[in-house]
Amino acid sequence: MTIRTSSYGKRGASLRSSGRKGVEMSMAMRLAVVAAGLILLAGAAGAGVYGISRWLCHSPFFTVTGVTINGCNRVSEETILKLSGVKPDSNLLALDLDTMAHSIETHPWIQSASISKKLPDRLEIAITERQPVAMINLDRLYLLDSTGTVFKKVEKGEKFDLPLITGLSVAAPEQNADGSANVDTKGSTNSGQAFAGSTEQEQMERILEIIRRASSGTRTLGINNISEIHVEQGDIVLYTSDRGLPLRFSSNAPVKLQFQRAEKILHHLYSSGKYKKIAKVNLYYGSDTALAKLKQ
């Protein structure tokens, strides 16, 4: 329109000379209009996306009609379903999977939970339960898993065929109403670290190594032949299940070396018929020596 008006009468030249300014202004205006249009379009699109998202999260088409739960052994599927918070009218798209997994993991027997959506209407929950490897005596008996986490107190009537750990000067974890310990996956409690001191932590790591080795394959010193693991003056004293023979693991030598010695000594004692004649065994009596003391 600016170019068209500049062709009339005497002002043509001046308008012609000012035509470029008119064109420049027109381009600026056009850019402003385009920008405003894009903003409006984006706003409309955003409102549309929000509206669509809101509709999808309330659409009966995505109502959860089935939940598959895998990994349950000690914990019932009903308990997992209750902890997940899924209701018969829950919309699959509206579910917060992280919140659901965290809620499930509050159960003392649950180590981790993984949840996935299967469109349009199914939910899959996979859980990993804690595997107790020992009981530990604090203010009372608690269960300990393979990570060294104290996760549940042993209730009256519960029986576990597990080694008993004694002699660790560790504060008992605070308890929830369901008997679980207030711990995270790294073994800390509301009162601080379950094994706060470096010495206690190192001892626990050595105990767990003994348990792992005893649980691996067929062993002369198998996990079923360990009744108690006692911490004494920095050393670890293991008592056999069949007659309570003490095997002392020194803190001055690797667990692997001493465990291998323990198996060789036990094999020799069993095969030679001398097992019942031994009072105790010191697995590290010098770099290349173990000491078996005879009964008086």
Secondary structure, 3 states (H helix, E strand, C coil): CHHHHCCCCCHHHHHHHCHHHHHHHHHHHHHHHHHHHHHHHHHHHHHHHHHHHHHHCCCHHHECCEEEEECCCCCCHHHHHHHHCCCCCCEHHHCCHHHHHHHHCCCCCEEEEEEEEECCCEEEEEEEECCEEEEEECCCEEEEECCCCEEEECCCCCCCCCCEEECCCCCCCCECCCCEECECCCCEECCEECCCCHHHHHHHHHHHHHHHHHHCCCCCCCHHHEEEEEEECCEEEEEECCCCCEEEECCCCCHHHHHHHHHHHHHHHHHHCCHHHEEEEECCCCCCCCEEEECC
